[in-house]
Amino acid sequence: MHRVVVTGLGIVAPNATGIPEFTKALREGRSGVTFQPRMNELRLACQVAGNPHIDPALVEATFLESTIRVMNSSMTYAGLAAVECWRDAGFSYERDQRSDVDWNTGAVIGTGVGGMDTVADRLIPMTNAGEARRMGSAMPEQYMSSAPSAFVGGLLGLGGQVTTVSSACASGTESILQAFEKVRAGQLKRMLAGSSEGASPHAWAGFDAMRVLSRAHNDAPEKASRPLSASAGGFVPAAGGGVLMLESLESAQQRGARIHAEVLGGWANSGGQRNGGTITASNPEGVQRCIRQTLAAACVKGSDIDYINGHLTATMGDPKEIANLLAALDVKPDTFPLINSTKSLIGHGLGASGSMECVATVLQLRDGFVHASINCEDLHSQVRDIQRSIPLASKCAKLSTVLKVSFGFGDVNACIIFKLWGADNEQG
Amino acid sequence: MNRDEIREGVLKLLAKFAGRGAKKTDLSEATTLDELDVNSARMIDIVLDLEDQFGVTIDDSNTPKLKTVGDLVSLVDNLVNAQKA
């Protein structure tokens, strides 16, 4: 088995595009949640979202016009994040140069919903209007489930396995886990790992119909995403993409690559939709087993974890998540690790949430800070016993071993542990 | 509209479809779509854009025969002139 390290990072998030700006946004506790006129026009109860704002000049500088013509939002986010990650890992990319096939690198880029904007805005209206002939050649490549990974694979000429994982809101973390297993087993030197989710009010409308989206803060979008809060009223839908380069330690050291962190291990499972688990709710035993298996896979104890990037969506699941973490880590409330919700800043990116939050996790680990978990000044009564673990403002923190947890519809769970890369590691 | 004008319009349109390995200079009617690194699946989009730009209707049976800039120019030229007649 090979040690696996993170040698590249890339992100398109609702509160920032690009790693430097995203790091700054995390430190500032900057919200990326904004009012969405289209959701208002469609008379959704929730009219706010974490919708990435991307400078068109960045898109034009990254992709050829012939490429831009066939991209939807989930492909754009995946492509921008992957190119940033690729360059951050020390590889070259020029928008008008076709590289040779890289047989040593693959990609697992997940998605939860995928190209709903293509389906809702073009495929269905044009088909229903009898205009299928005029849709052009680029519909399937935008709405197929594997669109984000296929797009990234073609951009970068990846010759390893190129695939998409789809496990609802666990997609991002599970994608990273699958890529980790591939590199750890020595099957590939490197894998781009992450996920993306497009921005589509039609994708969000289904959740609105379930009454699980925030609807009380349409006039104050930055207050809408309230994980861990007594006044949490549902999650804020979001979009974006995050990509990490996972690489064998040998390959990274041979190349002299910068190492952001080490991946120690992880686990994915399901609660079977039994014993409290349903299509939309987690079986507590499944969650706890996943966390314990993650600790075992990473060869660490619960008390070794000094920071958790929670799933924490601002629904009734938040207190249950904390209870499951307390049980699975086997720690008391007064020794509970630091924990925050990146969703408080950027909303819930669905299939992209795990990857964007893993990027946030690695940045906090690498740079020694935890970002504010905003909008939970009125802490939920069932989590008050871990109040000291929840940063209301960004603060410095020497982190060593950190846990990312993600849960999704289908009662699926995915967790992963990252370790600080430093002088001790480099010696052996 | 004469052939030179049609050629100019076709080349401008094809620039939007050129891929990352595209030949960028000395473009002529002899230039192949392969040299412009045009993804073959995009011929459908090129045909739709040609229809919009030149106000013609191109039968799908013509698409497989289009290999060079000159093929596109000739096809459009013939259709435009047929409309005049």
Interface residues (C-beta under 8 A of the other chain):
Chain A: L64 E65 S66 R69 R95 D96 Q97 R98 R134 G136 S137 A138
Chain B: A15 K16 F17 A18 G19 R20 G21 A22 D37 V38 N39 A41 R42 M43 I44 D45 L48
